Amino acid sequence: EDKVVQSPLSLVVHEGDTVTLNCSYEVTNFRSLLWYKQEKKAPTFLFMLTSSGIEKKSGRLSSILDKKELFSILNITATQTGDSAIYLCAVEAAVTSYGKLTFGQGTILTVHP
Amino acid sequence: EAQVTQNPRYLITVTGKKLTVTCSQNMNHEYMSWYRQDPGLGLRQIYYSMNVEVTDKGDVPEGYKVSRKEKRNFPLILESPSPNQTSLYFCASSGRDNEQFFGPGTRLTVL
């Protein structure tokens, strides 16, 4: 059974801090790993990673995948209160043309002013 | 505007009364999926569909049915809802780049 574990489950920081969110996985026929941000509504897509060691970056957010050790990290630098959200990691297993997604339980990030 | 829509957004019902949650996307996506989200458990996939008339079970399919008769629609059917199906439900669709777009969610309460 495919499995995705995120840590920590919850994190409270102050504005300006840097945070690192972790995602480890076990999946048969790995295709990709995806990160989402969920505020008070539906998840929104952040990154998709397929290759090991290549950093994806968007503003203050960056992510990297290690396919050998089966994990990914999401870094947020200079955090702002608007970064407060649940961050979800998902792993896609290659089925046929499209994959089956398995999500982790999420990390709740709270950024205080 | 590219979007995934779900209806209803909120629903309170009673045990055993059949219900359908509709999902529609206007992006011509082939892949659609249903998830439920529960505290501490994250998003769990219920069913997914790779194209019209092609569906498969996700991780928690028990008590649910789906159909994909048209590319844009992917309804979720609860034939006999039970209280343990009280949850927040999301529909999602994606194209070949695999970036999933999520609908706004349906909050279901089964009494």
Interface residues (C-beta under 8 A of the other chain):
Chain A: V4 Q6 L9 R31 S32 L34 K41 A42 P43 T44 F45 M48 L88 A90 E92 V95 T96 S97 Y98 G99 K100 L101 T102 F103 G104 Q105 G106
Chain B: E30 Y31 S33 Y35 G40 L41 G42 L43 R44 Q45 Y48 M50 D56 G58 D59 F90 S94 D97 N98 E99 Q100 F101 F102 G103 P104 G105
